[in-house]
Amino acid sequence: MSRILNATTMRNILGVVLAISAWQVFAIISDTPLIPGLERIVAELLYMLRDGTIAHHALSSLATGGAGLCLALVVAAVLGVGAGRNWVVDAAIHPLVTLLYPVPKLALYPLIILLLGIGWPSRSAQVALECFFPLFVHSYAGAKAVSQRAEWLARNVGAGPWRFFSDILVPSALPTMLTGLRVAVPIMLIVTTVTEFIGDSQGLGHLIARSAAYFDTASSLAVVFVLGVIGMICDRIIVALRHRIVFWERAASL
């Protein structure tokens, strides 16, 4: 297992090194200020890290996006599990979700701004709207994963609603729901960044927009790199939580 992990790690590192090398070669060949070399990007990144700019705006983005993600997670989990276990709720909600899922929700952002104003409430609402659908689909699929045989067995041994929920439904649905959370986190970062382009003075998206307005590509790419690192860290945290919480999967693989 460790040999496989080491090989995977080496492949990942090699991919990053090749991508950085390709960018550096492209920057040298193009010879234009709009395509900065790696040294300029790193210099801008270190400068913004030292003066606290990155930390301040990253915390603002995470607070805004995190609020929307938490709201979407709660609503999607309740409705998804409810639709997966009750045909009446399923008939009422699932067709609407299927209809709205492919619609580009960012097209509704001007309407959300009219309702909530320009600021973090409208951005968090947009994040919640975008993240709701993948979270709902995975919660629904997780609830549907409970077999009819397991439900019959629980009833035959006298398990009440709470025992069925805690001992059967949660273990069956949780892995799929955590997968949905892994899908939703990058969406949260993307939507938060895009909404911060519009009429805001805080957040990583604002930094990118401000840098782009002055054709400061190095600063923009430095912030994009920070967004990628944040996304990677969030993903690893979710994977670690799944490994620790969904312990029965780990035990089954031993």
ChimeraX attribute file (.defattr): number of C-alpha atoms within 10 A of each C-alpha:
attribute: neighborCount
match mode: 1-to-1
recipient: residues
	/A:1	6
	/A:2	7
	/A:3	8
	/A:4	9
	/A:5	10
	/A:6	11
	/A:7	12
	/A:8	12
	/A:9	12
	/A:10	12
	/A:11	12
	/A:12	12
	/A:13	12
	/A:14	12
	/A:15	12
	/A:16	12
	/A:17	12
	/A:18	12
	/A:19	11
	/A:20	14
	/A:21	13
	/A:22	11
	/A:23	16
	/A:24	17
	/A:25	13
	/A:26	14
	/A:27	17
	/A:28	12
	/A:29	10
	/A:30	12
	/A:31	12
	/A:32	10
	/A:33	12
	/A:34	12
	/A:35	20
	/A:36	21
	/A:37	19
	/A:38	17
	/A:39	11
	/A:40	16
	/A:41	20
	/A:42	16
	/A:43	14
	/A:44	18
	/A:45	21
	/A:46	14
	/A:47	14
	/A:48	17
	/A:49	13
	/A:50	11
	/A:51	10
	/A:52	12
	/A:53	15
	/A:54	21
	/A:55	15
	/A:56	15
	/A:57	19
	/A:58	21
	/A:59	14
	/A:60	17
	/A:61	26
	/A:62	19
	/A:63	16
	/A:64	24
	/A:65	27
	/A:66	19
	/A:67	20
	/A:68	26
	/A:69	28
	/A:70	16
	/A:71	17
	/A:72	25
	/A:73	24
	/A:74	14
	/A:75	14
	/A:76	24
	/A:77	22
	/A:78	15
	/A:79	21
	/A:80	29
	/A:81	25
	/A:82	18
	/A:83	23
	/A:84	23
	/A:85	16
	/A:86	12
	/A:87	12
	/A:88	11
	/A:89	15
	/A:90	18
	/A:91	11
	/A:92	11
	/A:93	15
	/A:94	18
	/A:95	11
	/A:96	11
	/A:97	14
	/A:98	12
	/A:99	9
	/A:100	11
	/A:101	15
	/A:102	9
	/A:103	10
	/A:104	9
	/A:105	14
	/A:106	16
	/A:107	9
	/A:108	12
	/A:109	16
	/A:110	13
	/A:111	12
	/A:112	17
	/A:113	16
	/A:114	10
	/A:115	11
	/A:116	14
	/A:117	13
	/A:118	17
	/A:119	17
	/A:120	22
	/A:121	17
	/A:122	22
	/A:123	28
	/A:124	26
	/A:125	22
	/A:126	25
	/A:127	31
	/A:128	26
	/A:129	20
	/A:130	23
	/A:131	28
	/A:132	26
	/A:133	22
	/A:134	22
	/A:135	29
	/A:136	27
	/A:137	24
	/A:138	25
	/A:139	31
	/A:140	26
	/A:141	20
	/A:142	26
	/A:143	27
	/A:144	18
	/A:145	14
	/A:146	18
	/A:147	13
	/A:148	10
	/A:149	9
	/A:150	13
	/A:151	14
	/A:152	12
	/A:153	12
	/A:154	17
	/A:155	13
	/A:156	9
	/A:157	8
	/A:158	11
	/A:159	15
	/A:160	10
	/A:161	10
	/A:162	10
	/A:163	12
	/A:164	16
	/A:165	13
	/A:166	11
	/A:167	12
	/A:168	17
	/A:169	22
	/A:170	17
	/A:171	19
	/A:172	20
	/A:173	21
	/A:174	18
	/A:175	19
	/A:176	20
	/A:177	27
	/A:178	20
	/A:179	18
	/A:180	23
	/A:181	21
	/A:182	20
	/A:183	16
	/A:184	23
	/A:185	21
	/A:186	19
	/A:187	20
	/A:188	26
	/A:189	23
	/A:190	17
	/A:191	23
	/A:192	27
	/A:193	24
	/A:194	16
	/A:195	23
	/A:196	24
	/A:197	18
	/A:198	14
	/A:199	10
	/A:200	15
	/A:201	14
	/A:202	18
	/A:203	25
	/A:204	30
	/A:205	28
	/A:206	21
	/A:207	25
	/A:208	22
	/A:209	19
	/A:210	16
	/A:211	17
	/A:212	15
	/A:213	10
	/A:214	8
	/A:215	13
	/A:216	18
	/A:217	19
	/A:218	24
	/A:219	24
	/A:220	22
	/A:221	22
	/A:222	23
	/A:223	24
	/A:224	17
	/A:225	15
	/A:226	16
	/A:227	20
	/A:228	14
	/A:229	12
	/A:230	16
	/A:231	19
	/A:232	13
	/A:233	12
	/A:234	15
	/A:235	17
	/A:236	13
	/A:237	13
	/A:238	16
	/A:239	15
	/A:240	12
	/A:241	13
	/A:242	17
	/A:243	14
	/A:244	12
	/A:245	14
	/A:246	17
	/A:247	12
	/A:248	11
	/A:249	14
	/A:250	12
	/A:251	8
	/A:252	7
	/A:253	6
	/A:254	5
